[in-house]
Amino acid sequence: MTDLKSRIAELQGRQVNVALLGGERIDDCQLVSAARSQASKLWLFTNGVDAFVPVDAVVDVWAAARFTEQVD
């Protein structure tokens, strides 16, 4: 879990994908903040709304791929 928490800290402020317990995912959301308290939660901004996810429910988090459109 320590590696996961350090990865979360590194990704704050970026677009990420989050894998949760039970197989659910939240893709291409902004990781606004990660609380540092006992009841730690991730603050995510996804589809125009804030979401607060317990860190204990997070299985993995990684940077979202950024696709650029090519204009000919």
Residue, then its C-alpha position, 0 to 999 in steps of 0.5 A: m500500500t505504501d507504493l500505491k500511496s506514493r504513486i497517488a501523491e506523485l499523480q496529484g493534479r493530473q489526469v488519472n485512471v483509478a481501479l477500485l475493489g470489485g473491478e470498477r474503474i474511474d477513467d480519465c478523471q482529475l486527481v485533485s487531492a489525497a487526504r493525509s488523515q486516517a480516513s484517507k480519501l481521494w478527491l477526484f473530479t470526473n464527468g463534471v462532479d466531485a467524487f470522494v473515494p476511500v484510499d482503501a478501495v483503490v487497487d491501482v492508479w496510473a496516469a491517463a494517456r493523453f491523445t492528441e488529434q492530428v489535423d491534416 
